[in-house]
Amino acid sequence: METNARIELAYPPDFGDVREAVRVRLRATFWWRLLRWTSWGGGVLAFLVAGLALVPPSPEPGTTALMVALGLVAVGCAESLPWVTAQSLFRLIRAQGDATAVVDEDGARWASRDTETTIRWALLPRYVETPRLFVLLTGKQSGTGFAYLPKHGLADPADADRLRAVLDRNISKA
C-alpha cells in the first residue's frame, strides 16, 4: 500500500464541474431536502387552490391566476437555486483562471492565480464520487463547505484509482 501518495490535478474552470459539485453538496444537506419538499408541497397546494377557485357556482379567475403564479414561483425558485448558486460560484472561480490541486495523506492544496488554500482532512471528512468529480464535504449535514476534484484534471485516468485510495484511507464515503 502506498502511504506517501501524492496526486496532482490541473484543470481550467468548468461550469459543469461547479454545477455538479453544488448539486452534490445540496443533496447531502437536510435543509435542502426540506426546502425542496416544502416548495413542491406549497406549489401543489397553490395549484389545488387554483383548481378549487374555478369550481362553480362562483369561479374566480383572478384567484386562479394568482395561485398558479404562486405555485410556479415556489417550485421555480427551489429548482433554480442550484443553478443560480453554481453560476455565482463559477464567476468567482473563473476569475482565478486555471487551478492546480495536490492531494496527499495530509489533505489537499489548491492554487490558482491569486489564491492558495490548504485543507486538512478533518475539515472535509466525507466525499462523494460522481462520474466526473470527487466532491469533498464538511462533516455537518447542515454545513455548506465543500471542495471538488475533477477527474479530467488528472494527468492519467489511472490516477483516479490512486486518488480514490487516498480518500478512502483518510476520509469516508458519504
C-alpha positions, 0 to 999 in steps of 0.5 A: 500500500502506498502511504506517501501518495501524492496526486496532482490535478490541473484543470481550467474552470468548468461550469459543469464541474461547479454545477455538479459539485453544488448539486452534490453538496445540496443533496447531502444537506437536510435543509435542502431536502426540506426546502425542496419538499416544502416548495413542491408541497406549497406549489401543489397546494397553490395549484389545488387552490387554483383548481378549487377557485374555478369550481362553480357556482362562483369561479374566480379567475383572478384567484386562479391566476394568482395561485398558479403564479404562486405555485410556479414561483415556489417550485421555480425558485427551489429548482433554480437555486442550484443553478443560480448558486453554481453560476455565482460560484463559477464567476468567482472561480473563473476569475482565478483562471486555471487551478492546480490541486495536490492531494496527499495523506495530509489533505489537499492544496489548491492554487490558482492565480491569486489564491492558495488554500490548504485543507486538512482532512478533518475539515472535509471528512466525507466525499462523494464520487460522481462520474466526473468529480470527487466532491469533498464535504464538511462533516455537518449535514447542515454545513455548506463547505465543500471542495471538488476534484475533477477527474479530467484534471488528472494527468492519467485516468489511472490516477483516479484509482490512486486518488480514490485510495487516498480518500478512502484511507483518510476520509469516508464515503458519504 
